[in-house]
Amino acid sequence: MTSFSSGDWWTIGFSLWTAACSTLIILPFGIATAWLLARKNWMGKSLTETLVTLPLVMPPVATGLILLELFGKHGLLGSFIHRTFGTEIVFTWRAVVLAMSVMAFPLMVRGARTAFETVNPRLEQVASTLGASDLRIFFTITLPLSFRGVLAGIVLSFARALGEFGATILVAGNIPYKTTTLSISIYNDIQLGRDNHAYMLLLVAAVFAFCALGASEWFSRCKQS
C-alpha cells in the first residue's frame, strides 16, 4: 500500500476548496429560488421547477457538454466573459467550480424548499398583517424556523459538488495541479491500472461522503431549538 503523495494532497485540498466555493456561490441563489418555489405562485413556476431539477436527471456529461458550448471561448457566454474581463472559463479551476455549482444547485434548492415548507405559513401571514416586509419575515421567521433543514441541504449540495465527475471532466478537463479533482484522479488511476492507489482515494471520498450525509441527516432530523 502506497502513501499519499504531495499531488494527492493537492488534489484532495483542491476538491474541498472548489466544492466549498461552489456551495457558497449557489447559496444565495439556491435559497432565493427555494423560497420563491415554496411560497409564491407565478406563471411559469412549473417550468422553473423543471429547469432547476433538470441536472439531476440529465446525464452529467450532457450537462457538461452544454456548459462547454455556453462557456467555451467561442460560446455565447464564454466569448462575452473573455471580451469583457479577459478571462477564460473552460479548462481552468473556474470551470470546475462552474460544473460543481450547476450539479449541486438542484439539491440546494430541494433541501431548502422542503425546509421552508415545514414552516407554518400562518406565522408569516400574521407578521405580514403587522406590516413586516417579505424580507424581514424571511430573516426573522422563515429562515430561523427552517435553519436546520436549510443547513442539511447545504451540506448535501457540498457533498454532491465534491463527488462531481461527468460534467467536470468535459468542461474542465484533467490538467494536473490545475483541474484534477478527487473523482477524476480515481478515474485516472483505474484507467492506468493503479488500483491500490485508486482504492486509497476512494476511501477518502467515501469518508467525506459519509460524514456529509451523516451531518445532513442529523441536521434534518434535529428539531430547531
C-alpha positions in Angstrom: 0.0 0.0 0.0 1.5 3.3 -1.1 1.2 6.5 0.9 -0.3 9.8 -0.3 2.0 11.9 -2.4 2.1 15.7 -2.5 0.0 15.5 -5.6 -2.7 13.5 -3.8 -2.9 16.1 -1.0 -3.1 18.8 -3.6 -6.0 17.0 -5.3 -7.8 16.5 -2.0 -7.4 20.1 -1.0 -8.3 21.4 -4.4 -11.5 19.2 -4.4 -12.6 20.5 -1.0 -11.8 24.1 -1.9 -13.7 24.1 -5.2 -16.7 22.2 -3.6 -16.8 24.9 -0.9 -16.6 27.7 -3.4 -19.4 26.3 -5.5 -21.5 25.8 -2.4 -21.0 29.4 -1.3 -21.7 30.7 -4.8 -25.0 28.9 -5.2 -26.1 29.5 -1.6 -28.0 32.9 -2.1 -29.4 31.9 -5.4 -30.5 28.4 -4.2 -32.2 29.8 -1.0 -33.9 32.6 -3.0 -35.2 30.1 -5.6 -36.3 27.7 -2.9 -38.2 30.4 -1.1 -39.9 31.5 -4.3 -40.9 27.9 -5.2 -42.2 27.3 -1.6 -44.1 30.5 -1.0 -45.0 32.1 -4.3 -47.1 31.2 -7.4 -46.4 32.7 -10.8 -46.8 31.9 -14.4 -44.0 29.6 -15.5 -43.4 28.2 -12.0 -43.7 24.6 -13.3 -41.1 25.4 -16.0 -38.8 26.9 -13.4 -39.1 23.7 -11.2 -38.3 21.6 -14.3 -35.3 23.6 -15.2 -33.9 23.6 -11.7 -34.3 19.8 -11.4 -33.0 19.0 -14.9 -29.3 18.5 -13.9 -30.5 15.7 -11.5 -32.0 13.6 -14.3 -29.8 14.5 -17.3 -26.5 12.6 -17.8 -23.8 14.7 -16.2 -21.8 14.5 -19.4 -24.7 16.1 -21.2 -24.8 18.9 -18.7 -21.0 19.3 -19.2 -21.4 19.5 -22.9 -24.0 22.2 -22.6 -21.7 24.2 -20.3 -18.8 23.6 -22.7 -20.8 25.1 -25.6 -22.0 28.0 -23.5 -18.8 28.9 -21.7 -16.2 28.0 -24.3 -14.1 30.7 -25.7 -16.4 31.0 -28.7 -19.5 30.2 -26.8 -22.3 32.6 -26.1 -21.3 33.4 -22.5 -17.7 32.4 -22.7 -17.0 34.9 -25.6 -18.7 37.7 -23.7 -16.7 37.0 -20.5 -13.5 36.7 -22.5 -14.1 40.0 -24.3 -15.3 41.9 -21.2 -13.0 40.6 -18.5 -10.2 38.9 -20.5 -10.9 35.7 -18.5 -11.4 32.1 -19.8 -13.6 29.6 -18.0 -13.2 26.2 -19.6 -10.2 24.1 -18.7 -9.5 26.2 -15.7 -10.4 25.9 -12.0 -13.3 28.2 -12.7 -14.8 25.5 -14.9 -14.5 23.0 -12.0 -16.4 25.4 -9.8 -19.0 26.1 -12.5 -19.7 22.4 -13.1 -19.9 21.7 -9.4 -22.3 24.6 -8.9 -24.6 23.5 -11.7 -24.7 19.9 -10.5 -25.2 20.8 -6.8 -27.8 23.6 -7.3 -30.8 21.3 -7.5 -30.0 19.6 -4.2 -29.6 23.0 -2.6 -33.0 24.1 -3.8 -34.8 20.9 -2.9 -33.4 20.8 0.6 -34.1 24.5 1.3 -37.6 24.3 -0.3 -38.5 21.3 1.9 -37.3 23.2 5.0 -39.3 26.3 4.1 -42.4 24.3 3.5 -42.3 22.9 7.1 -42.7 26.5 8.4 -46.4 27.3 9.3 -47.4 30.0 6.8 -49.8 31.4 9.3 -46.8 32.8 11.3 -45.7 34.6 8.2 -49.2 35.9 7.4 -49.5 37.3 10.9 -46.2 39.1 10.6 -47.4 40.4 7.2 -50.6 41.8 8.6 -48.5 43.7 11.2 -46.6 45.4 8.4 -43.5 43.3 8.2 -41.9 43.1 4.7 -41.2 39.8 2.9 -37.5 40.3 3.6 -38.0 40.9 7.3 -40.4 38.0 7.6 -37.8 35.7 5.8 -34.9 36.6 8.1 -36.9 36.8 11.4 -39.4 33.9 11.0 -38.9 31.7 7.9 -35.1 31.2 8.0 -34.7 30.8 11.8 -37.5 28.2 11.9 -36.2 26.2 8.9 -32.5 26.8 9.6 -31.5 23.1 10.3 -33.3 21.9 7.2 -31.6 24.5 5.1 -28.3 23.6 6.6 -28.9 20.0 5.7 -29.5 21.0 2.1 -26.3 23.0 2.1 -24.2 20.1 3.4 -25.8 17.7 0.9 -25.1 20.1 -2.0 -21.5 20.3 -0.8 -21.2 16.5 -0.9 -22.7 16.4 -4.4 -20.2 19.0 -5.6 -17.3 17.1 -4.0 -18.3 13.9 -5.9 -18.9 15.6 -9.2 -17.2 13.9 -12.2 -19.1 13.8 -15.5 -19.7 17.5 -16.1 -16.4 18.5 -14.7 -14.2 16.3 -16.9 -15.9 17.7 -20.0 -15.8 21.4 -19.2 -12.6 21.5 -17.1 -10.6 18.5 -18.4 -7.9 16.7 -16.5 -5.0 19.1 -16.1 -2.6 18.1 -13.2 -2.3 20.7 -10.5 -4.9 22.8 -12.3 -8.3 21.0 -12.7 -7.8 17.4 -11.4 -10.4 16.6 -8.7 -10.7 13.6 -6.4 -13.2 11.9 -8.7 -11.1 12.5 -11.8 -8.0 11.2 -10.0 -9.7 8.0 -9.1 -10.8 7.6 -12.7 -7.3 8.1 -13.9 -5.9 5.5 -11.5 -8.4 2.9 -12.7 -7.6 3.7 -16.4 -3.9 3.3 -15.7 -4.2 0.1 -13.6 -3.2 1.8 -10.3 -6.0 0.0 -8.4 -4.4 0.2 -5.0 -3.9 4.0 -5.3 -7.5 4.4 -6.6 -8.8 2.5 -3.6 -7.0 4.8 -1.2 -8.5 7.9 -2.9 -11.9 6.1 -2.9 -11.6 5.6 0.8 -11.0 9.3 1.3 -14.0 10.2 -1.0 -16.2 7.7 0.9 -15.2 9.2 4.3 -16.1 12.7 3.1 -19.4 11.5 1.6 -20.3 9.5 4.8 -19.6 12.5 7.0 -21.5 14.9 4.8 -24.5 12.6 4.5 -24.4 11.9 8.3 -24.4 15.6 9.0 -27.2 16.3 6.6 -29.4 13.6 8.1 -28.6 14.9 11.6 -29.5 18.4 10.7 -32.7 17.4 9.0 -33.8 15.2 12.0 -32.9 17.6 14.7 -35.7 19.9 16.0 -34.9 23.6 16.0 -34.0 24.5 19.5 
